[in-house]
Amino acid sequence: KWVNREISNFDYLIQLNTMAGRTYNDLAQYPVFPWILRDYTSEELDLNNPAVFRDLSKPIVVFTKISFFRYENFEDPLGMIDKFHYGTHYSNAAGVMHYLIRVEPFTTLHIQLQSGRFDCADRQFHSIPATWQALMDNPNDVKELIPEFFYFPEFLENQNGFNLGQLQMSKEVVNDVVLPKWAHSPEDFIYKHRKALESEYVSAHLHEWIDLIFGYKQRGPAAVEALNVFYYCTYEGAVDLDALTDEKERKALEGMINNFGQTPCQL
């Protein structure tokens, strides 16, 4: 159906997420969607220009030299941990709460995670252009998006009036999410962002990202070549929890898997 354009790119991604065990009911296995644009500064968004789109054939981090260097030089003295490019993950519970901090129940969950208070303002999700820039500047930040970026304008507004603090340098109060210049309102952002997801360019290249997240480039030699190897604990079947007899060790590993991020089941 997708190949024949009978279902949208959005529907196709939701179905793949569901097949791979992703669900809105588990923050640790929340549906994962791609960053699709890289132009968050222009006054107008030109969807006919391929240059406004992110390269969907590569993981979000384009700092391949750092990833490559870490992979090539990583050696576990105990021989337990396989080599990896990234010590963080593109989808985890903290990342979902980060994006959805302005809407309940995610606000309360975030506060619980931060020991009863909001995290400091500079680490909050306060601006879409700044979040993209941080991804470009920080080789350890590999967060992809969540489906809400394509249909739910309310998560970009601080409708509940939460006191999210102010930024250290600029003293700017963190309130509604700062949008790209080409978006005139949260609704306008969602409309244009969804239009970008369904654009001809993305339709022609989406399968490249799907290969990385759900497909053959997710693990093995193809993943190494694509600079797409994550910490061993994130992969399905990498750890046999039932074989662990030490209760403390098992609890620690379970906690790590739940908080660190999980790679979807390979389809």
N, C-alpha and C positions, 0 to 999 in steps of 0.2 A: 504493500500500500504506500509506504513512504517513497520508494523508488518511483512509483507511478504518480506521485504528488496527490495521493488521495487522503493523506493525513499530513498535518503540519509538522515542521521541525520540532515545535514545542511538544506536541503529542507523542512524537517518536521518542524524544528524550525521556519523557515521563514513563513511557512503556519500558524502555531499556532499563531505567532506574528500578522500576518495579520488579522486572525479571531478575535483576542483579541483587535483589534483596534490600533495596533502599526503601525507606518508608518515612512518612511524616511522624510516625509514632515513636521513632527512636532517634534522638539527637545524634547518637554516635554513627548512625547509618542513614543520615538525611539525604534526600535526593541531591545529586550534584549536577550543576549546569556550567557551561563554559563562559569565561570572559570572551566576548565576541568582538568588541571594539577596542581600538587603542586611541581614538580621537575623543578626548574629553575637554578640549580647550577651544575648538573652533566655535564661531558664532552660529554657523549653520552646519548640519550634519549631511554630508553628501554620500548617500548609500550607493551611488553609481561609481564611486572612487574606491578601488581595492585597497588603497593606502590607509583608509580609515579602519580597516579590520585587523584584528590580531591574527598572527600566523597560527592556524588551528592544527598544524602538523607537529607542533612542538609543545612540550610542557610550558606552563605559564612563565617559568623562569627562563629568560633568554641568556642568563649568565652561564653559558655552557662551559666556559673555561673553568669556573670555580667548581661546578658540579663534576666535571671530568677529572679535575685535579683531586677532588676529595675521593672520588671513586677509585682512581688509580692508586692513591697513596693510603687507602684505608686498609688496615690489617688488624684483625682481632687476635690478640695473643692466645686466647683460649680456643680459637677456631669455631666459635659458636655463631658469630654474627656474620652474615654475608655482606659483601660490599654493597654500598648504596650511594646514590647521588644526593639524596635529600634526607636530612634528619628531622624534617617536619612533614606535614601532609596537607593535601589540597582540600580535604573534607573532614572536619571533626566537630564535636559538640560545641567547643568554645567558639569556633568560627561561625556556627549557626547563631549562637546567642549574640555574638559580636554584631552581626548584620541586623538581627531582629530585636535589638535591645530596647527599642521604643515601644514595642507591643507586648502585652501579656499573652501567655505566661512567661515569655522569654526574659522580661525585665526581672521578675522574681528569681528565675533560675540563674541569671547572670549575677545577681546580688548574692545568692547562696554560694555560687562558685567563688566569688571574691570575698568570702568570709564576712558577709553582712553589709557590704557597702558597694557603691559603684566603683569600678576601676578608674584610675586617674584619666582625666579628660583627654590627654594626648594619645592615649591608647584606644579611645572610643572610635566607633565608626561615625565620623562627622562630615566626611566629604567624599563624593565619588571620585573627582579628579585626584584628590590627595591619596586615596586608597590605591588607585592605579599607579600613581607615581611611587608610592611606597613599595609596590610589587616590583617596579623597575629598579629601584635603588637597593632593595634588600634581598640578597640571594637566598635567605632562609624563609622568606615569606612566599608561599606557593599556593595561597588560597584561591580556589575557583569560586564560582557564584552558587546561589541557591535559586530555585524556581521563582521565588517571590519577586526577583528583579524584573520579571517579565509579565507580571499581572497584578501586583499588589501595591498600589501607590501609598497606602496608609503607613507602611513600615518606614517610609522616608520622612514622615512627619512626627513631631513630638506632641501628639494630640493629648497625651495625658499630663503634659507639663512637668515631666521629670527633671530634676536638677542634675544635669550631667556634668556640671563643672565648667571651667574655662581653660582654654589652651594656655600653656605656660608662656610661650614667646609673644603671641599676638594679643593675649588676654581676651580673645574672642570667646563668647559664651557658646557652648555646644548646645544646639537646639534642634531645629529641623536639619536634615542632611543637606549639605551644600551640593547642588546639582551641576552638571556640565553647563557651559554657557548656552549650548544649543537647546537646552530643555527649559521651558518657561514655567513649569509647575511639575509636581510629582506625577500627575496624570500624563502630562506631555512627555516626561521622561519615559514612563512605562510604554506609552504608545509608540514612541520612536525606537525604543530599545527592542520591543517586540517586533516591530517592522524590520529592524536590522537582523534579528534572529531568523526571520522568514525570507530574508533577501536572497537574491540569486547567488551572490558570492558565498554566503554561509551554506545554502543548500548544496552547492558544489563542493564544499570543503569540510562539511560537518563530520563526514565519515572518518576523516583523519584524526579528529579529536576523540571520536568514539573508539577508534583502535587503541589509543593511549589509555583510556579510562576503563573500557569494558572489553576490549578485544585483544588481538594477538601481540600488541606492543606493551601489554600490561606487565608481562613477566618474561623471563628467559632471555636469550640472546637478542631478540628484537627490542626488548625493553632497554637493554644495555646500550644498544646502538642508538636508540632514540633518546638517550639520557633521561630515562624515565623509571629509575629504580629507587624505591623507597625503603625505609627501615624494615627489616624482615618481619617484625611483629604485625605489620599492617596487612599482611596477605592472608587470605583464607587458607586454613589448614597448615599454616607455618608453625603453630604451637599446638601441641596436644595437651590441653588443660587437664583432661581426665587422667593422663599419665603422671601428673604431678602429685606426689604424696604429701609434700610439705604444704600445709594450709596457708601459711604466710606467703610463701613463694607464689602459690596459685592466685591468692588475692591480689598480690602486687602486679602480677602479669595481667590479670583481668582488668584491673584499674588502668593499667597502661594501654591496653587494647581499646578500652572504652573511651579514654580521654585523648589519646594520641591521634587517632584517625584510623579508618579502615578502608582498604581498597575494595571496591565492589567485587562480587563474584564475577569471575571471568565468563563471558558469554561466548 
